[in-house]
């Protein structure tokens, strides 16, 4: 069995493959990239059976905001 072609991911160099199992690909997409554009690229490359979004939790948003505040204050 030949592995699926993932060349379409090259259009999203800032994206990260979180997991790549037999028929399950999970991506981490940075802010500014439209997930529907990623879906369109995946569809153009082959059949997409399921698509969903895992939004950040409230605690993840808080930690990201706190980290940015620390960076602006010059504290590390």
N, CA, C and O atoms as a MOPAC input file, in Angstrom:
PM7 MOZYME 1SCF
protein

 N      0.83200 1    -1.17500 1     0.00000 1
 C      0.00000 1     0.00000 1     0.00000 1
 C      0.88400 1     1.24900 1     0.00000 1
 O      1.82900 1     1.34900 1     0.78300 1
 N      0.57500 1     2.17800 1    -0.86700 1
 C      1.36100 1     3.40300 1    -1.00200 1
 C      0.84100 1     4.47800 1    -0.04000 1
 O     -0.36900 1     4.66900 1     0.07900 1
 N      1.75800 1     5.18700 1     0.65200 1
 C      1.30500 1     6.23100 1     1.57400 1
 C      0.67400 1     7.39300 1     0.81000 1
 O      1.01300 1     7.62800 1    -0.35000 1
 N     -0.23600 1     8.12000 1     1.45100 1
 C     -0.87800 1     9.24800 1     0.77400 1
 C      0.11800 1    10.36200 1     0.45500 1
 O      1.10100 1    10.56200 1     1.16900 1
 N     -0.15400 1    11.07200 1    -0.61700 1
 C      0.68400 1    12.18700 1    -1.03400 1
 C      0.35900 1    13.40500 1    -0.18100 1
 O     -0.79000 1    13.84200 1    -0.12600 1
 N      1.35800 1    13.94500 1     0.47500 1
 C      1.17400 1    15.11300 1     1.34200 1
 C      1.82500 1    16.37500 1     0.75800 1
 O      2.05400 1    17.34800 1     1.47700 1
 N      2.12000 1    16.35400 1    -0.53800 1
 C      2.79100 1    17.50800 1    -1.16400 1
 C      1.98200 1    18.79400 1    -1.03700 1
 O      2.56200 1    19.88000 1    -1.02400 1
 N      0.66400 1    18.70000 1    -0.94300 1
 C     -0.16700 1    19.89700 1    -0.83700 1
 C      0.14100 1    20.68100 1     0.43800 1
 O     -0.15500 1    21.87300 1     0.52100 1
 N      0.73300 1    20.01500 1     1.42900 1
 C      1.08900 1    20.69700 1     2.67700 1
 C      2.22100 1    21.70400 1     2.48700 1
 O      2.40700 1    22.59500 1     3.31600 1
 N      2.97500 1    21.56500 1     1.40000 1
 C      4.09000 1    22.48400 1     1.14700 1
 C      3.60500 1    23.92300 1     0.96600 1
 O      4.37700 1    24.86400 1     1.14700 1
 N      2.33900 1    24.09600 1     0.61100 1
 C      1.77300 1    25.43700 1     0.45600 1
 C      1.57700 1    26.12400 1     1.80800 1
 O      1.29400 1    27.32100 1     1.86000 1
 N      1.72500 1    25.37600 1     2.89600 1
 C      1.52800 1    25.90700 1     4.25000 1
 C      2.75100 1    25.60300 1     5.11100 1
 O      2.67600 1    24.79100 1     6.03200 1
 N      3.88000 1    26.25400 1     4.81300 1
 C      5.11900 1    25.93100 1     5.52500 1
 C      5.07800 1    26.26500 1     7.01900 1
 O      5.85700 1    25.71200 1     7.79500 1
 N      4.17700 1    27.16700 1     7.42800 1
 C      4.07700 1    27.49600 1     8.84700 1
 C      3.17100 1    26.52700 1     9.60000 1
 O      3.11000 1    26.56200 1    10.82900 1
 N      2.47700 1    25.67700 1     8.88100 1
 C      1.63600 1    24.67200 1     9.51700 1
 C      2.49000 1    23.53400 1    10.04700 1
 O      3.58200 1    23.27700 1     9.54300 1
 N      1.98800 1    22.86300 1    11.05800 1
 C      2.71000 1    21.76300 1    11.68000 1
 C      1.84200 1    20.51600 1    11.65400 1
 O      0.65300 1    20.57400 1    11.96800 1
 N      2.42900 1    19.40300 1    11.28400 1
 C      1.71500 1    18.13500 1    11.33400 1
 C      1.75000 1    17.65300 1    12.78200 1
 O      2.80900 1    17.30400 1    13.30200 1
 N      0.58900 1    17.63700 1    13.42700 1
 C      0.48600 1    17.19100 1    14.81700 1
 C      0.49200 1    15.67900 1    14.89500 1
 O      1.09500 1    15.10300 1    15.80100 1
 N     -0.18000 1    15.02700 1    13.94200 1
 C     -0.14200 1    13.56600 1    13.85900 1
 C     -0.51200 1    13.14400 1    12.43700 1
 O     -1.31100 1    13.79500 1    11.76400 1
 N      0.08400 1    12.05200 1    12.00700 1
 C     -0.16100 1    11.51800 1    10.67000 1
 C     -0.25200 1    10.00700 1    10.79400 1
 O      0.74600 1     9.29400 1    10.68600 1
 N     -1.46200 1     9.54000 1    11.02200 1
 C     -1.73200 1     8.10900 1    11.13600 1
 C     -2.27900 1     7.61800 1     9.80000 1
 O     -2.43700 1     8.41500 1     8.87500 1
 N     -2.56400 1     6.36600 1     9.68100 1
 C     -2.97800 1     5.72300 1     8.42500 1
 C     -3.92600 1     6.57900 1     7.58600 1
 O     -3.60400 1     6.92000 1     6.44700 1
 N     -5.06700 1     6.92300 1     8.12600 1
 C     -6.01400 1     7.74400 1     7.36200 1
 C     -6.48100 1     8.94500 1     8.17800 1
 O     -7.59600 1     9.43200 1     7.99400 1
 N     -5.62900 1     9.41600 1     9.07300 1
 C     -5.97000 1    10.52900 1     9.95400 1
 C     -4.79900 1    11.49700 1    10.00700 1
 O     -3.73100 1    11.16800 1    10.52300 1
 N     -5.00700 1    12.68700 1     9.47200 1
 C     -3.97100 1    13.72200 1     9.47200 1
 C     -4.46700 1    14.88600 1    10.31300 1
 O     -5.54800 1    15.42000 1    10.06500 1
 N     -3.68600 1    15.27800 1    11.30100 1
 C     -4.04100 1    16.42000 1    12.15000 1
 C     -2.96700 1    17.48900 1    12.00300 1
 O     -1.76900 1    17.22200 1    12.10700 1
 N     -3.43800 1    18.70900 1    11.75600 1
 C     -2.53200 1    19.83400 1    11.53600 1
 C     -2.72800 1    20.90100 1    12.59100 1
 O     -3.82900 1    21.08400 1    13.11100 1
 N     -1.65300 1    21.60200 1    12.90100 1
 C     -1.72800 1    22.81600 1    13.70400 1
 C     -1.48200 1    23.96300 1    12.73800 1
 O     -0.41400 1    24.06800 1    12.13600 1
 N     -2.48600 1    24.81900 1    12.59800 1
 C     -2.43500 1    25.90700 1    11.63400 1
 C     -2.32500 1    27.22000 1    12.39000 1
 O     -3.15000 1    27.49500 1    13.26100 1
 N     -1.31700 1    28.04200 1    12.07500 1
 C     -1.16300 1    29.30100 1    12.80700 1
 C     -2.25800 1    30.30600 1    12.45200 1
 O     -2.93000 1    30.19500 1    11.42700 1
 N     -2.40800 1    31.28100 1    13.33100 1
 C     -3.35400 1    32.36800 1    13.07400 1
 C     -3.00800 1    33.01400 1    11.73600 1
 O     -1.83600 1    33.12300 1    11.37500 1
 N     -4.02100 1    33.43300 1    11.01400 1
 C     -3.80900 1    34.10300 1     9.73300 1
 C     -4.00300 1    33.18600 1     8.53800 1
 O     -4.12100 1    33.66000 1     7.40800 1
 N     -4.03700 1    31.88400 1     8.77100 1
 C     -4.30500 1    30.94600 1     7.68600 1
 C     -5.74900 1    30.48700 1     7.82800 1
 O     -6.15800 1    30.00900 1     8.88500 1
 N     -6.50300 1    30.63400 1     6.77000 1
 C     -7.91400 1    30.24400 1     6.78800 1
 C     -8.01000 1    28.72200 1     6.70100 1
 O     -7.54900 1    28.12900 1     5.72600 1
 N     -8.60400 1    28.08800 1     7.70900 1
 C     -8.73200 1    26.62400 1     7.66600 1
 C     -9.49100 1    26.11900 1     6.43500 1
 O     -9.24500 1    25.00600 1     5.97000 1
 N    -10.39600 1    26.91900 1     5.91600 1
 C    -11.12900 1    26.49300 1     4.72200 1
 C    -10.22900 1    26.47000 1     3.49600 1
 O    -10.45900 1    25.68000 1     2.58100 1
 N     -9.20300 1    27.32500 1     3.45800 1
 C     -8.21800 1    27.26400 1     2.37600 1
 C     -7.42800 1    25.96000 1     2.46000 1
 O     -7.12300 1    25.34100 1     1.44000 1
 N     -7.10100 1    25.55200 1     3.68300 1
 C     -6.38600 1    24.29000 1     3.88100 1
 C     -7.27200 1    23.12600 1     3.44000 1
 O     -6.80200 1    22.19100 1     2.79100 1
 N     -8.54900 1    23.18800 1     3.79300 1
 C     -9.48800 1    22.15600 1     3.37400 1
 C     -9.58300 1    22.08500 1     1.85500 1
 O     -9.58100 1    20.99400 1     1.28600 1
 N     -9.66500 1    23.23400 1     1.19600 1
 C     -9.72300 1    23.25800 1    -0.27200 1
 C     -8.48100 1    22.61700 1    -0.88100 1
 O     -8.57700 1    21.87500 1    -1.85800 1
 N     -7.30900 1    22.90500 1    -0.30100 1
 C     -6.06500 1    22.31400 1    -0.81200 1
 C     -6.07000 1    20.79800 1    -0.62000 1
 O     -5.63100 1    20.05200 1    -1.49500 1
 N     -6.56900 1    20.35200 1     0.52900 1
 C     -6.63800 1    18.91000 1     0.78500 1
 C     -7.60100 1    18.24400 1    -0.19200 1
 O     -7.31500 1    17.16400 1    -0.70900 1
 N     -8.72900 1    18.87900 1    -0.44400 1
 C     -9.70800 1    18.31800 1    -1.39400 1
 C     -9.14400 1    18.25200 1    -2.80800 1
 O     -9.41500 1    17.30700 1    -3.54800 1
 N     -8.36100 1    19.25700 1    -3.17700 1
 C     -7.76500 1    19.25700 1    -4.51000 1
 C     -6.76400 1    18.11000 1    -4.66800 1
 O     -6.53100 1    17.62800 1    -5.77600 1
 N     -6.17700 1    17.68000 1    -3.55200 1
 C     -5.18400 1    16.60600 1    -3.58900 1
 C     -5.80700 1    15.21900 1    -3.51100 1
 O     -5.17700 1    14.23300 1    -3.89400 1
 N     -7.03800 1    15.13500 1    -3.01800 1
 C     -7.66100 1    13.82200 1    -2.88200 1
 C     -8.94100 1    13.89900 1    -2.06600 1
 O     -9.43200 1    14.98200 1    -1.74800 1
 N     -9.46000 1    12.75100 1    -1.74000 1
 C    -10.72400 1    12.64500 1    -1.02100 1
 C    -10.55200 1    13.01200 1     0.45300 1
 O     -9.63400 1    12.52500 1     1.11400 1
 N    -11.42900 1    13.86300 1     0.96200 1
 C    -11.45800 1    14.23200 1     2.37500 1
 C    -12.73000 1    13.63200 1     2.96600 1
 O    -13.83400 1    13.92200 1     2.50700 1
 N    -12.56800 1    12.80100 1     3.97700 1
 C    -13.69900 1    12.10800 1     4.57900 1
 C    -14.27400 1    12.90300 1     5.74700 1
 O    -15.49000 1    12.93800 1     5.93400 1
 N    -13.41500 1    13.53500 1     6.52700 1
 C    -13.85200 1    14.26000 1     7.71600 1
 C    -12.95500 1    15.47000 1     7.90400 1
 O    -11.75800 1    15.42100 1     7.61800 1
 N    -13.54300 1    16.55400 1     8.38700 1
 C    -12.79100 1    17.78300 1     8.62700 1
 C    -13.38500 1    18.44700 1     9.85200 1
 O    -14.60600 1    18.54500 1     9.97200 1
 N    -12.55000 1    18.90100 1    10.75300 1
 C    -13.04300 1    19.58600 1    11.94100 1
 C    -11.98900 1    20.51100 1    12.50000 1
 O    -10.82200 1    20.45900 1    12.11100 1
 N    -12.41400 1    21.35400 1    13.41400 1
 C    -11.51400 1    22.30200 1    14.05600 1
 C    -11.46900 1    22.03400 1    15.54800 1
 O    -12.50400 1    21.82400 1    16.18000 1
 N    -10.28300 1    22.04000 1    16.10300 1
 C    -10.10400 1    22.00200 1    17.54900 1
 C     -9.65400 1    23.39700 1    17.95200 1
 O     -8.50000 1    23.77000 1    17.73900 1
 N    -10.55400 1    24.15700 1    18.52700 1
 C    -10.22400 1    25.51900 1    18.94100 1
 C     -9.45900 1    25.48500 1    20.25200 1
 O     -9.62100 1    24.55600 1    21.04300 1
 N     -8.61700 1    26.50600 1    20.49300 1
 C     -7.84600 1    26.52000 1    21.74100 1
 C     -8.77300 1    26.65100 1    22.95100 1
 O     -9.84200 1    27.25800 1    22.88700 1
 N     -8.32300 1    26.06200 1    24.04000 1
 C     -9.07700 1    26.18300 1    25.28000 1
 C     -8.87000 1    27.57400 1    25.86500 1
 O     -7.95300 1    28.29100 1    25.46700 1
 N     -9.72400 1    27.94900 1    26.80600 1
 C     -9.60100 1    29.23900 1    27.46400 1
 C     -8.25600 1    29.35300 1    28.17500 1
 O     -7.64800 1    30.42400 1    28.17600 1
 N     -7.78800 1    28.27300 1    28.77500 1
 C     -6.49800 1    28.32500 1    29.46300 1
 C     -5.35000 1    28.50600 1    28.46400 1
 O     -4.37900 1    29.19900 1    28.76600 1
 N     -5.44900 1    27.89400 1    27.28300 1
 C     -4.41100 1    28.09400 1    26.26600 1
 C     -4.38400 1    29.54600 1    25.80500 1
 O     -3.30900 1    30.11900 1    25.62900 1
 N     -5.55800 1    30.14700 1    25.60700 1
 C     -5.62200 1    31.55200 1    25.20900 1
 C     -5.01800 1    32.44600 1    26.27300 1
 O     -4.28100 1    33.38000 1    25.95500 1
 N     -5.32400 1    32.17000 1    27.54300 1
 C     -4.77800 1    32.96000 1    28.64400 1
 C     -3.26100 1    32.85000 1    28.69500 1
 O     -2.56600 1    33.85700 1    28.83100 1
 N     -2.74200 1    31.61800 1    28.58500 1
 C     -1.29400 1    31.43800 1    28.64200 1
 C     -0.59800 1    32.13000 1    27.47800 1
 O      0.46900 1    32.71500 1    27.66100 1
 N     -1.18200 1    32.07300 1    26.28500 1
 C     -0.61400 1    32.77700 1    25.13200 1
 C     -0.59400 1    34.27700 1    25.36900 1
 O      0.40500 1    34.93700 1    25.08200 1
 N     -1.69700 1    34.82800 1    25.89500 1
 C     -1.77300 1    36.26500 1    26.16500 1
 C     -0.76400 1    36.66100 1    27.23500 1
 O     -0.10100 1    37.68900 1    27.09800 1
 N     -0.63400 1    35.87900 1    28.28300 1
 C      0.31800 1    36.17700 1    29.34800 1
 C      1.74300 1    36.12000 1    28.83000 1
 O      2.57600 1    36.93600 1    29.22600 1
 N      2.03800 1    35.17300 1    27.95400 1
 C      3.37500 1    35.05600 1    27.38500 1
 C      3.70700 1    36.25600 1    26.52000 1
 O      4.83200 1    36.75600 1    26.56600 1
 N      2.74100 1    36.73500 1    25.72200 1
 C      2.97400 1    37.92300 1    24.89200 1
 C      3.20700 1    39.15900 1    25.76600 1
 O      4.02900 1    40.01100 1    25.42700 1
 N      2.49600 1    39.26000 1    26.87700 1
 C      2.67600 1    40.38400 1    27.78500 1
 C      4.08100 1    40.36600 1    28.36400 1
 O      4.71900 1    41.41300 1    28.48600 1
 N      4.56400 1    39.18900 1    28.72000 1
 C      5.91800 1    39.05700 1    29.25500 1
 C      6.93400 1    39.45900 1    28.19800 1
 O      7.91000 1    40.14000 1    28.51500 1
 N      6.72900 1    39.05200 1    26.94500 1
 C      7.65800 1    39.38000 1    25.87200 1
 C      7.74800 1    40.88200 1    25.66600 1
 O      8.84300 1    41.41800 1    25.49700 1
 N      6.60100 1    41.57800 1    25.67900 1
 C      6.59900 1    43.02900 1    25.46200 1
 C      7.27300 1    43.76300 1    26.60600 1
 O      7.86000 1    44.82600 1    26.40100 1
 N      7.19600 1    43.21300 1    27.80200 1
 C      7.82000 1    43.85700 1    28.95500 1
 C      9.31900 1    43.58600 1    29.01200 1
 O     10.02500 1    44.15100 1    29.84800 1
 N      9.79800 1    42.73100 1    28.13300 1
 C     11.22100 1    42.41600 1    28.10000 1
 C     11.63500 1    41.46300 1    29.19600 1
 O     12.81900 1    41.35600 1    29.51500 1
 N     10.69100 1    40.78200 1    29.76700 1
 C     10.97000 1    39.84700 1    30.85400 1
 C     11.01200 1    38.44400 1    30.28200 1
 O     10.13500 1    38.05400 1    29.51100 1
 N     12.01100 1    37.69800 1    30.65100 1
 C     12.13200 1    36.29300 1    30.24400 1
 C     12.88200 1    35.53300 1    31.26100 1
 O     13.09100 1    34.33000 1    31.10300 1

